[in-house]
């Protein structure tokens, strides 16, 4: 079965085409700057060939139509006909309280995703555009929604509730949902598989560290707490997101700067985090380079970032009553040995016997970072959310076909 995986953003479409017989990625890439000047499509095939194609891409339907055309083109294609695409899996950011697992997309499911746009106004509207574009272009191909929030639906009420009037929770479903669930679940299961231990009998903390970042506490195979909340802005310091913030700061900024909610929201989502503190970049590589050259704000930003991460890991250790396995994933988690070392050396008291030599040269590869006999193990596990989406899609479509 060949499955197309789509992750639609407001002005972009990330995609991967899988052959699920071998889980081989036949093609992957991104459509960028949709509806903007200078839009283009990037394509990378199995053999390593890469191509960038420029063109006017006015909307998501045009972008996906362009993408499908490239996949079957004589010069750049990897399939002979669109009939080879047997299902489409969509990454959907917010599933609210309704969706505890991936779902076949029906009119009812699409309507619920659309309703949830009020909880995820930056994400869910783009997912709807992608779903509707595929309905128009490949109307007979089944589609599946894989929700970022689904894994976190096992979090207990005392951990997901906010201390606001309960009536507001009931009226608007205001609570902690968490995100990156697909990634947290995948790397935790993959690490346990590699170590030969039972995923359902471990205390695990997973750190998904990228431009967006979150930490999740997993006990006996279930998410019991996570750092992102109603929206992805809560928790760790991120590339451009503030993370945990005194609510009074937001109202203070609105008052003193005389800006409406929309501007204040943009400040904490787009101009804060590492970019806001350092004034250098949202890219950790550039920030670390600036710190090494003596930039004090860059050094401050790194100290803040690592301290916040250490605090979350420590608090989740307390919630789990110990820790068996700590996992790093995401662009920073997989490729930043220094951050991993600083964080892990802080937890020597908790039974982490960190191997600094193994850690130094490891980037983007699965590896055990603790010495033999370490009470608590630490691993780097590259995430593969697209494969999880493709796998869930195949399982749901296969079950439907049986029935």
Number of C-alpha atoms within 10 A of each C-alpha: 15 22 26 25 27 27 21 27 23 19 18 21 24 18 23 22 26 23 17 15 8 8 15 13 19 20 24 20 19 21 26 21 20 24 17 13 11 12 19 20 23 17 22 18 19 12 8 9 10 14 12 12 12 12 13 16 24 15 19 27 20 16 28 21 17 18 21 19 15 18 22 16 14 11 8 17 18 16 19 11 13 14 12 13 19 17 23 24 31 26 26 26 30 29 28 26 14 13 19 16 15 23 18 18 18 13 9 9 17 17 12 15 27 18 15 21 20 14 19 20 14 14 19 25 20 23 28 20 17 23 22 16 19 21 15 11 15 19 11 12 15 20 26 26 28 30 25 24 23 26 25 28 24 15 20 12 12 9 12 21 18 15 9 10 8 12 10 11 14 10 8 10 17 20 21 25 28 31 29 24 24 23 23 30 22 17 25 25 17 16 24 17 12 12 13 9 12 12 21 13 14 19 23 30 29 27 27 27 23 18 18 21 28 29 26 28 28 30 21 13 19 21 23 22 27 29 23 23 22 20 19 24 25 23 23 28 29 26 26 24 28 23 25 15 13 8 8 9 10 15 15 11 16 17 11 8 11 11 13 12 13 9 14 18 16 13 18 19 19 17 19 21 28 28 22 20 22 21 15 19 18 22 16 22 13 13 23 19 13 18 19 12 11 11 15 13 18 26 20 14 24 21 14 17 18 16 17 17 21 18 13 21 23 18 12 24 19 11 16 19 10 15 25 20 20 23 26 27 27 24 19 22 25 25 23 22 17 14 16 24 16 14 16 23 15 13 16 14 8 16 16 24 21 23 18 17 9 14 20 15 10 17 17 17 14 19 18 21 26 20 16 11 10 16 16 21 22 27 24 27 25 25 26 14 21 25 22 19 25 29 16 20 26 21 12 17 20 13 9 11 8 6 6
